[in-house]
């Protein structure tokens, strides 16, 4: 798959503006300079996977949004995608966590 860094950059800038963040503020949060962020947003510079992961975190979005233009708004969809990458033992641990959270929430509801 060829990465269209210009489109990736446009999506970075679009998402930053949606969140009403200044370039300087996002650049500081990412530990880069505003000029470098500008170059990423205009496609003049290519981003790294590490930087893209940091941007996903700072801009509260997903990798597929930057790469493909798709944004998943459903937590359930994100969980399902993540589960596909987990081993069977990881999935067993996740089931235990879900059961713990569900029981805790059930107890909180009955105490109301």
Buried (B, 14 or more C-beta within 10 A) or exposed (E): EEEEBEBBBBBBBBBBEEEEBEBEBBBEBBEBEBEBBBBBBBBEBEBEEEBBEBBBEBBEBBBBBBBBEEEBEEEEEEEEEEEEEEEEEEEEEBEEEEEEEEEEEEEEEEEE
